[in-house]
Amino acid sequence: MFFKNSKLLFIFLIIISSSSCGLLKENNGEIKYKTTDFDKHSKPKQPTYLNLDDWLVHPEKKSDLTFLNKNNGLMMVDVFFIVPTLFTDRKNINWNSDIYDNDFSNVLLQSSIKYQSTAWLDSGNLYSPNYRQAHFRVFDEFRWENGGEKAYNLAYEDIKRSFEIFLKNYNQGKPIIIAGHSQGSGHAIRLLQDFFDGKDLKNKLVAAYLPGTKVTQDDFFDLQLMNGPDETGGFVTWNTLKILKNEQKYNFTVDREWLVDALCSNPITWDSKKTADFSNHKGLLFLNGKVFSNALKIDNIETGVYLKTPKIGFFRTLLMSTLKDYHKADINLFWEDIRQNSINRVQAYFKNLSN
């Protein structure tokens, strides 16, 4: 759909790989960033979310991605999707992105929105706030303590404000799906804590999808890890890890030791099964816009989902085999599985209401 020949596809994959959050740490050396003092540098303009320009996706906003507007806000459920870290320029000294930078906003639209958020497009009206996301360098421990945490909190302030405006001006009491990836999922955890966990709004939660971050038993006291494909009112979470002979050779985006006590869902069967066969896999969304079913199997689930290279035809499989870090593909690998599951959970939510 998007590519006319394999050469163009290969070039595109290289471009995406070099700019995506998923591969930034796939190397053997230290990544060096230019930086500045957080308290002394000027902050990007604060969005109010009262203007459609402050949203990446909104049912009332026109988009070049015309498929995003097909529901026109008329569905019975709203989806609130938070994009991951794509603010990664090593030479950019700013701590937070500028949502009024049209070039960067287009990067978000053509990557996370196009290839991730669309997994929930058939489940509800899609909302995705543009926010002053924290630069990728904040996740290094040294930088976290020297400005990174402040930058991350600034990003969450935007997410919280956008959700408040969403509830007040747009939601109109409809049930809600919360979804995100990586930094987006991290902010979604705090959003769930502030608005749903132990709160009345929990009754409106269809489900929360939190891939690409770490969720533990201690993050919530009321919201639970869902353990069935039709369960509602809780969350699912996972990190996708490739099975490698020598993991020590690589520095991964998500450190495997960091995931020691992480909860993990099965993003194919959506239950407690530790494996899933090729025949269970609903579909992987590839960069050419095509969905490939029966393309992968889950070998094991511990604190992450372990799998080998997906099988999607010789050329595409060869390209995928060069990737050692699957973080950026947490959603794409299970795109159709997520799409069908989110529809099922919406149907289950309304069925439970009628009983």
C-alpha positions as a Markdown table, in Angstrom:
| # | Residue | x | y | z |
|---|---|---|---|---|
| 1 | Met | 0.0 | 0.0 | 0.0 |
| 2 | Phe | 2.8 | 2.5 | 0.9 |
| 3 | Phe | 5.7 | 1.0 | -1.1 |
| 4 | Lys | 6.1 | 0.2 | -4.8 |
| 5 | Asn | 9.2 | -1.9 | -4.6 |
| 6 | Ser | 11.5 | -3.7 | -2.2 |
| 7 | Lys | 14.3 | -1.2 | -2.5 |
| 8 | Leu | 12.2 | 1.6 | -1.3 |
| 9 | Leu | 10.9 | -0.5 | 1.6 |
| 10 | Phe | 14.5 | -1.2 | 2.6 |
| 11 | Ile | 15.4 | 2.5 | 2.6 |
| 12 | Phe | 12.3 | 3.3 | 4.6 |
| 13 | Leu | 13.1 | 0.7 | 7.2 |
| 14 | Ile | 16.6 | 2.1 | 7.6 |
| 15 | Ile | 15.2 | 5.6 | 8.1 |
| 16 | Ile | 12.6 | 4.4 | 10.7 |
| 17 | Ser | 15.2 | 2.3 | 12.5 |
| 18 | Ser | 17.6 | 5.1 | 12.9 |
| 19 | Ser | 15.0 | 7.6 | 14.2 |
| 20 | Ser | 12.7 | 5.4 | 16.3 |
| 21 | Cys | 12.9 | 5.1 | 20.1 |
| 22 | Gly | 13.1 | 1.3 | 19.8 |
| 23 | Leu | 16.7 | 1.2 | 18.3 |
| 24 | Leu | 18.4 | 4.1 | 20.0 |
| 25 | Lys | 20.3 | 1.9 | 22.4 |
| 26 | Glu | 21.0 | -1.0 | 20.1 |
| 27 | Asn | 24.7 | -0.5 | 20.0 |
| 28 | Asn | 27.8 | -1.3 | 21.9 |
| 29 | Gly | 29.0 | 2.1 | 22.9 |
| 30 | Glu | 27.8 | 5.0 | 25.1 |
| 31 | Ile | 25.3 | 7.4 | 23.5 |
| 32 | Lys | 26.5 | 11.0 | 24.0 |
| 33 | Tyr | 24.0 | 13.9 | 24.2 |
| 34 | Lys | 24.3 | 17.6 | 24.2 |
| 35 | Thr | 22.3 | 19.0 | 27.1 |
| 36 | Thr | 21.7 | 22.1 | 29.3 |
| 37 | Asp | 20.5 | 22.9 | 32.8 |
| 38 | Phe | 16.8 | 22.2 | 33.0 |
| 39 | Asp | 16.0 | 25.1 | 35.3 |
| 40 | Lys | 17.9 | 27.7 | 33.2 |
| 41 | His | 16.6 | 26.8 | 29.7 |
| 42 | Ser | 13.3 | 28.1 | 28.4 |
| 43 | Lys | 10.3 | 25.7 | 28.3 |
| 44 | Pro | 8.3 | 25.1 | 25.1 |
| 45 | Lys | 4.9 | 26.9 | 24.9 |
| 46 | Gln | 2.3 | 25.2 | 27.2 |
| 47 | Pro | -0.7 | 23.8 | 25.3 |
| 48 | Thr | -4.2 | 24.4 | 26.6 |
| 49 | Tyr | -6.0 | 21.6 | 24.6 |
| 50 | Leu | -8.9 | 24.0 | 24.0 |
| 51 | Asn | -7.6 | 24.4 | 20.4 |
| 52 | Leu | -7.7 | 21.4 | 18.0 |
| 53 | Asp | -4.1 | 22.3 | 17.0 |
| 54 | Asp | -3.0 | 21.0 | 20.4 |
| 55 | Trp | -4.2 | 17.5 | 19.4 |
| 56 | Leu | -2.5 | 15.0 | 17.1 |
| 57 | Val | -5.8 | 13.3 | 16.6 |
| 58 | His | -9.3 | 14.5 | 17.5 |
| 59 | Pro | -12.6 | 13.4 | 16.0 |
| 60 | Glu | -13.3 | 17.0 | 15.0 |
| 61 | Lys | -9.9 | 17.6 | 13.5 |
| 62 | Lys | -9.1 | 17.1 | 9.8 |
| 63 | Ser | -6.1 | 15.0 | 9.0 |
| 64 | Asp | -4.1 | 13.9 | 6.1 |
| 65 | Leu | -4.5 | 10.5 | 7.5 |
| 66 | Thr | -8.1 | 10.4 | 6.3 |
| 67 | Phe | -8.9 | 7.0 | 7.9 |
| 68 | Leu | -8.6 | 8.6 | 11.3 |
| 69 | Asn | -11.8 | 10.6 | 10.7 |
| 70 | Lys | -14.0 | 7.8 | 9.5 |
| 71 | Asn | -16.0 | 7.5 | 12.8 |
| 72 | Asn | -16.4 | 11.3 | 13.2 |
| 73 | Gly | -16.8 | 10.9 | 17.0 |
| 74 | Leu | -20.1 | 9.0 | 16.8 |
| 75 | Met | -18.9 | 5.7 | 18.4 |
| 76 | Met | -20.0 | 4.7 | 21.8 |
| 77 | Val | -16.5 | 4.5 | 23.3 |
| 78 | Asp | -13.6 | 7.0 | 23.4 |
| 79 | Val | -9.9 | 5.9 | 23.0 |
| 80 | Phe | -7.3 | 8.1 | 24.7 |
| 81 | Phe | -3.9 | 7.3 | 23.1 |
| 82 | Ile | -0.6 | 8.7 | 24.3 |
| 83 | Val | 2.4 | 8.5 | 21.9 |
| 84 | Pro | 5.8 | 7.2 | 22.9 |
| 85 | Thr | 9.2 | 9.0 | 22.9 |
| 86 | Leu | 10.2 | 10.2 | 19.5 |
| 87 | Phe | 12.1 | 13.3 | 20.7 |
| 88 | Thr | 15.5 | 11.7 | 20.3 |
| 89 | Asp | 17.9 | 14.2 | 18.5 |
| 90 | Arg | 21.2 | 13.8 | 20.2 |
| 91 | Lys | 22.2 | 17.4 | 19.4 |
| 92 | Asn | 19.0 | 18.9 | 20.6 |
| 93 | Ile | 19.7 | 20.4 | 24.1 |
| 94 | Asn | 16.0 | 20.9 | 25.0 |
| 95 | Trp | 14.5 | 18.7 | 27.6 |
| 96 | Asn | 11.0 | 18.7 | 26.2 |
| 97 | Ser | 9.6 | 18.8 | 22.7 |
| 98 | Asp | 7.7 | 21.7 | 21.1 |
| 99 | Ile | 4.2 | 20.6 | 20.1 |
| 100 | Tyr | 4.0 | 23.6 | 17.7 |
| 101 | Asp | 7.0 | 22.3 | 15.7 |
| 102 | Asn | 5.1 | 21.1 | 12.6 |
| 103 | Asp | 7.9 | 18.9 | 11.4 |
| 104 | Phe | 8.1 | 17.0 | 14.7 |
| 105 | Ser | 4.3 | 16.7 | 14.9 |
| 106 | Asn | 4.3 | 15.2 | 11.4 |
| 107 | Val | 6.9 | 12.6 | 12.6 |
| 108 | Leu | 4.5 | 11.6 | 15.3 |
| 109 | Leu | 1.6 | 11.4 | 12.9 |
| 110 | Gln | 3.5 | 9.3 | 10.3 |
| 111 | Ser | 4.9 | 6.9 | 12.9 |
| 112 | Ser | 3.1 | 6.3 | 16.2 |
| 113 | Ile | -0.3 | 7.5 | 15.1 |
| 114 | Lys | -0.2 | 5.7 | 11.8 |
| 115 | Tyr | 1.3 | 2.4 | 12.9 |
| 116 | Gln | 0.3 | 2.2 | 16.6 |
| 117 | Ser | -2.9 | 4.1 | 17.5 |
| 118 | Thr | -4.8 | 2.7 | 14.6 |
| 119 | Ala | -4.9 | -0.7 | 16.4 |
| 120 | Trp | -7.7 | 0.9 | 18.5 |
| 121 | Leu | -9.4 | 2.8 | 15.7 |
| 122 | Asp | -12.3 | 0.4 | 15.3 |
| 123 | Ser | -13.0 | 0.4 | 19.0 |
| 124 | Gly | -13.8 | 4.0 | 19.6 |
| 125 | Asn | -13.4 | 7.7 | 18.8 |
| 126 | Leu | -9.6 | 8.3 | 18.8 |
| 127 | Tyr | -8.1 | 11.2 | 20.8 |
| 128 | Ser | -4.4 | 11.7 | 21.1 |
| 129 | Pro | -2.9 | 14.9 | 22.7 |
| 130 | Asn | 0.3 | 16.4 | 21.4 |
| 131 | Tyr | 2.4 | 16.9 | 24.5 |
| 132 | Arg | 5.8 | 18.3 | 25.5 |
| 133 | Gln | 7.3 | 14.8 | 25.7 |
| 134 | Ala | 10.5 | 14.3 | 27.6 |
| 135 | His | 13.7 | 13.8 | 25.5 |
| 136 | Phe | 14.9 | 10.2 | 25.3 |
| 137 | Arg | 18.0 | 11.0 | 27.3 |
| 138 | Val | 16.0 | 11.5 | 30.5 |
| 139 | Phe | 15.8 | 7.7 | 30.9 |
| 140 | Asp | 19.5 | 7.5 | 31.6 |
| 141 | Glu | 19.9 | 7.4 | 35.4 |
| 142 | Phe | 22.4 | 10.3 | 35.5 |
| 143 | Arg | 20.3 | 12.6 | 33.5 |
| 144 | Trp | 17.1 | 11.6 | 35.3 |
| 145 | Glu | 18.6 | 13.0 | 38.5 |
| 146 | Asn | 19.8 | 16.1 | 36.8 |
| 147 | Gly | 16.8 | 17.4 | 35.0 |
| 148 | Gly | 15.2 | 14.3 | 33.5 |
| 149 | Glu | 12.6 | 13.8 | 36.2 |
| 150 | Lys | 11.5 | 17.4 | 35.9 |
| 151 | Ala | 11.2 | 17.1 | 32.2 |
| 152 | Tyr | 9.2 | 13.9 | 32.5 |
| 153 | Asn | 6.9 | 15.6 | 35.1 |
| 154 | Leu | 6.4 | 18.5 | 32.7 |
| 155 | Ala | 5.3 | 16.1 | 30.0 |
| 156 | Tyr | 2.8 | 14.5 | 32.4 |
| 157 | Glu | 1.4 | 17.9 | 33.3 |
| 158 | Asp | 0.3 | 18.2 | 29.6 |
| 159 | Ile | -1.2 | 14.7 | 29.6 |
| 160 | Lys | -3.2 | 15.4 | 32.7 |
| 161 | Arg | -4.4 | 18.8 | 31.4 |
| 162 | Ser | -5.4 | 17.3 | 28.1 |
| 163 | Phe | -7.4 | 14.5 | 29.8 |
| 164 | Glu | -9.2 | 17.0 | 32.0 |
| 165 | Ile | -10.2 | 18.9 | 28.9 |
| 166 | Phe | -11.2 | 15.7 | 27.2 |
| 167 | Leu | -13.5 | 14.7 | 30.1 |
| 168 | Lys | -15.0 | 18.2 | 30.4 |
| 169 | Asn | -15.5 | 19.1 | 26.7 |
| 170 | Tyr | -15.6 | 15.9 | 24.6 |
| 171 | Asn | -16.2 | 12.6 | 26.4 |
| 172 | Gln | -19.8 | 13.2 | 27.5 |
| 173 | Gly | -19.7 | 10.2 | 29.9 |
| 174 | Lys | -18.8 | 7.6 | 27.3 |
| 175 | Pro | -16.7 | 4.6 | 28.4 |
| 176 | Ile | -13.0 | 5.0 | 27.9 |
| 177 | Ile | -10.0 | 3.0 | 26.6 |
| 178 | Ile | -6.6 | 4.2 | 27.8 |
| 179 | Ala | -3.7 | 3.2 | 25.6 |
| 180 | Gly | -0.1 | 4.3 | 25.0 |
| 181 | His | 3.4 | 3.0 | 24.4 |
| 182 | Ser | 6.7 | 3.5 | 26.2 |
| 183 | Gln | 6.8 | 7.0 | 27.6 |
| 184 | Gly | 3.1 | 7.2 | 26.7 |
| 185 | Ser | 2.3 | 4.1 | 28.8 |
| 186 | Gly | 4.3 | 5.6 | 31.6 |
| 187 | His | 2.1 | 8.7 | 31.6 |
| 188 | Ala | -0.9 | 6.5 | 31.2 |
| 189 | Ile | -0.1 | 4.7 | 34.5 |
| 190 | Arg | -0.1 | 8.1 | 36.3 |
| 191 | Leu | -3.3 | 9.0 | 34.5 |
| 192 | Leu | -5.0 | 5.8 | 35.8 |
| 193 | Gln | -3.7 | 6.5 | 39.3 |
| 194 | Asp | -5.0 | 10.1 | 39.3 |
| 195 | Phe | -8.4 | 9.5 | 37.6 |
| 196 | Phe | -9.4 | 5.8 | 37.8 |
| 197 | Asp | -7.7 | 3.8 | 40.6 |
| 198 | Gly | -10.2 | 3.8 | 43.5 |
| 199 | Lys | -12.2 | 6.5 | 41.8 |
| 200 | Asp | -15.7 | 6.6 | 40.4 |
| 201 | Leu | -14.4 | 6.9 | 36.9 |
| 202 | Lys | -13.1 | 3.3 | 37.1 |
| 203 | Asn | -16.7 | 2.3 | 36.2 |
| 204 | Lys | -16.1 | 3.9 | 32.8 |
| 205 | Leu | -12.9 | 2.1 | 32.1 |
| 206 | Val | -13.2 | -0.5 | 29.3 |
| 207 | Ala | -9.5 | -1.4 | 29.5 |
| 208 | Ala | -6.0 | 0.1 | 29.7 |
| 209 | Tyr | -3.3 | -1.1 | 27.3 |
| 210 | Leu | 0.2 | -0.3 | 28.7 |
| 211 | Pro | 2.9 | -1.9 | 26.5 |
| 212 | Gly | 6.5 | -0.8 | 26.5 |
| 213 | Thr | 6.8 | 0.2 | 30.2 |
| 214 | Lys | 7.1 | -1.4 | 33.6 |
| 215 | Val | 4.0 | -2.1 | 35.6 |
| 216 | Thr | 4.2 | -3.8 | 39.0 |
| 217 | Gln | 1.8 | -5.1 | 41.6 |
| 218 | Asp | 2.4 | -2.0 | 43.7 |
| 219 | Asp | 1.4 | 0.6 | 41.0 |
| 220 | Phe | -2.3 | 0.2 | 41.7 |
| 221 | Phe | -4.4 | -0.8 | 44.7 |
| 222 | Asp | -7.7 | -1.2 | 42.9 |
| 223 | Leu | -7.0 | -1.7 | 39.2 |
| 224 | Gln | -6.0 | -5.3 | 38.3 |
| 225 | Leu | -4.1 | -7.0 | 35.6 |
| 226 | Met | -6.8 | -8.6 | 33.3 |
| 227 | Asn | -6.5 | -12.3 | 32.8 |
| 228 | Gly | -9.1 | -13.0 | 30.2 |
| 229 | Pro | -9.8 | -11.8 | 26.6 |
| 230 | Asp | -13.2 | -10.4 | 27.5 |
| 231 | Glu | -12.4 | -9.0 | 30.9 |
| 232 | Thr | -12.9 | -5.2 | 31.4 |
| 233 | Gly | -12.1 | -2.6 | 34.0 |
| 234 | Gly | -8.4 | -3.4 | 34.3 |
| 235 | Phe | -5.2 | -3.2 | 32.4 |
| 236 | Val | -2.8 | -5.3 | 30.2 |
| 237 | Thr | 0.9 | -4.7 | 29.8 |
| 238 | Trp | 3.9 | -6.3 | 28.1 |
| 239 | Asn | 7.4 | -5.7 | 26.8 |
| 240 | Thr | 8.5 | -7.7 | 23.7 |
| 241 | Leu | 12.0 | -9.2 | 23.9 |
| 242 | Lys | 13.8 | -11.1 | 21.2 |
| 243 | Ile | 15.4 | -14.4 | 22.0 |
| 244 | Leu | 19.2 | -14.0 | 21.5 |
| 245 | Lys | 22.2 | -16.2 | 22.0 |
| 246 | Asn | 24.3 | -13.5 | 23.6 |
| 247 | Glu | 22.2 | -10.7 | 25.2 |
| 248 | Gln | 25.3 | -9.2 | 26.8 |
| 249 | Lys | 26.4 | -7.8 | 23.5 |
| 250 | Tyr | 23.6 | -5.3 | 23.3 |
| 251 | Asn | 22.3 | -2.3 | 25.2 |
| 252 | Phe | 18.5 | -2.5 | 24.9 |
| 253 | Thr | 16.0 | 0.3 | 25.1 |
| 254 | Val | 14.3 | -1.5 | 28.0 |
| 255 | Asp | 16.9 | -3.1 | 30.3 |
| 256 | Arg | 15.9 | -6.7 | 30.9 |
| 257 | Glu | 17.2 | -6.5 | 34.5 |
| 258 | Trp | 14.9 | -3.5 | 35.1 |
| 259 | Leu | 11.9 | -5.7 | 34.3 |
| 260 | Val | 12.6 | -8.2 | 37.1 |
| 261 | Asp | 9.3 | -7.6 | 38.9 |
| 262 | Ala | 7.3 | -6.4 | 35.9 |
| 263 | Leu | 3.8 | -7.8 | 35.2 |
| 264 | Cys | 3.3 | -9.2 | 31.8 |
| 265 | Ser | 0.2 | -10.1 | 29.7 |
| 266 | Asn | 0.0 | -12.5 | 26.8 |
| 267 | Pro | -0.8 | -10.1 | 23.8 |
| 268 | Ile | -2.1 | -13.0 | 21.7 |
| 269 | Thr | -4.3 | -15.2 | 24.0 |
| 270 | Trp | -4.9 | -12.4 | 26.6 |
| 271 | Asp | -4.8 | -14.9 | 29.5 |
| 272 | Ser | -2.2 | -16.6 | 31.8 |
| 273 | Lys | -0.7 | -18.8 | 29.1 |
| 274 | Lys | 3.0 | -18.6 | 28.8 |
| 275 | Thr | 3.2 | -19.5 | 25.1 |
| 276 | Ala | 1.2 | -19.0 | 21.9 |
| 277 | Asp | 1.5 | -20.8 | 18.6 |
| 278 | Phe | 1.7 | -19.4 | 15.1 |
| 279 | Ser | -2.0 | -20.4 | 14.6 |
| 280 | Asn | -3.1 | -18.2 | 17.5 |
| 281 | His | -1.5 | -15.0 | 16.1 |
| 282 | Lys | -4.0 | -12.6 | 14.5 |
| 283 | Gly | -1.6 | -10.3 | 12.8 |
| 284 | Leu | 1.5 | -8.2 | 12.6 |
| 285 | Leu | 1.3 | -4.7 | 10.9 |
| 286 | Phe | 4.3 | -4.2 | 8.7 |
| 287 | Leu | 5.7 | -1.0 | 7.3 |
| 288 | Asn | 4.0 | -1.5 | 4.0 |
| 289 | Gly | 0.6 | -1.3 | 5.7 |
| 290 | Lys | -0.2 | -5.0 | 5.3 |
| 291 | Val | -1.2 | -7.3 | 8.2 |
| 292 | Phe | 0.5 | -10.7 | 8.3 |
| 293 | Ser | -1.3 | -13.3 | 10.4 |
| 294 | Asn | 0.2 | -16.5 | 11.9 |
| 295 | Ala | 3.6 | -14.7 | 11.7 |
| 296 | Leu | 5.0 | -15.3 | 15.1 |
| 297 | Lys | 4.7 | -17.5 | 18.2 |
| 298 | Ile | 5.4 | -16.7 | 21.8 |
| 299 | Asp | 8.1 | -19.0 | 23.2 |
| 300 | Asn | 7.8 | -17.9 | 26.8 |
| 301 | Ile | 6.5 | -15.2 | 29.0 |
| 302 | Glu | 8.3 | -14.2 | 32.2 |
| 303 | Thr | 8.6 | -10.4 | 32.9 |
| 304 | Gly | 8.5 | -9.9 | 29.1 |
| 305 | Val | 7.2 | -11.6 | 26.0 |
| 306 | Tyr | 10.0 | -13.7 | 24.4 |
| 307 | Leu | 9.9 | -14.5 | 20.7 |
| 308 | Lys | 12.1 | -15.2 | 17.7 |
| 309 | Thr | 12.1 | -13.4 | 14.3 |
| 310 | Pro | 8.6 | -13.3 | 12.9 |
| 311 | Lys | 8.0 | -15.2 | 9.6 |
| 312 | Ile | 6.5 | -12.8 | 7.1 |
| 313 | Gly | 8.1 | -13.9 | 3.8 |
| 314 | Phe | 11.8 | -14.2 | 3.0 |
| 315 | Phe | 12.7 | -10.6 | 2.3 |
| 316 | Arg | 10.7 | -9.1 | 5.2 |
| 317 | Thr | 11.9 | -11.8 | 7.6 |
| 318 | Leu | 15.5 | -11.1 | 6.6 |
| 319 | Leu | 15.0 | -7.4 | 7.4 |
| 320 | Met | 13.4 | -8.2 | 10.8 |
| 321 | Ser | 16.2 | -10.6 | 11.6 |
| 322 | Thr | 18.6 | -7.7 | 11.7 |
| 323 | Leu | 16.7 | -6.1 | 14.6 |
| 324 | Lys | 17.7 | -7.2 | 18.1 |
| 325 | Asp | 15.5 | -4.8 | 20.1 |
| 326 | Tyr | 11.8 | -5.2 | 19.7 |
| 327 | His | 10.7 | -2.4 | 21.9 |
| 328 | Lys | 9.5 | -0.2 | 19.1 |
| 329 | Ala | 7.4 | -3.1 | 17.8 |
| 330 | Asp | 5.5 | -3.8 | 21.0 |
| 331 | Ile | 2.2 | -2.8 | 19.3 |
| 332 | Asn | 3.0 | -3.5 | 15.6 |
| 333 | Leu | 3.9 | -7.2 | 16.3 |
| 334 | Phe | 0.4 | -7.7 | 17.8 |
| 335 | Trp | -1.5 | -5.0 | 15.9 |
| 336 | Glu | -4.4 | -7.2 | 14.8 |
| 337 | Asp | -4.5 | -9.1 | 18.1 |
| 338 | Ile | -4.9 | -5.7 | 19.8 |
| 339 | Arg | -7.5 | -4.5 | 17.3 |
| 340 | Gln | -9.7 | -7.6 | 17.7 |
| 341 | Asn | -9.2 | -7.7 | 21.5 |
| 342 | Ser | -10.2 | -4.1 | 22.0 |
| 343 | Ile | -13.4 | -4.6 | 20.0 |
| 344 | Asn | -14.2 | -7.7 | 22.1 |
| 345 | Arg | -13.7 | -5.8 | 25.4 |
| 346 | Val | -15.9 | -3.0 | 24.2 |
| 347 | Gln | -18.7 | -5.6 | 23.4 |
| 348 | Ala | -18.1 | -7.3 | 26.7 |
| 349 | Tyr | -18.3 | -3.9 | 28.6 |
| 350 | Phe | -21.8 | -3.1 | 27.2 |
| 351 | Lys | -23.0 | -6.7 | 27.6 |
| 352 | Asn | -22.1 | -6.5 | 31.3 |
| 353 | Leu | -24.0 | -3.3 | 31.6 |
| 354 | Ser | -27.1 | -4.9 | 30.2 |
| 355 | Asn | -27.0 | -7.9 | 32.5 |
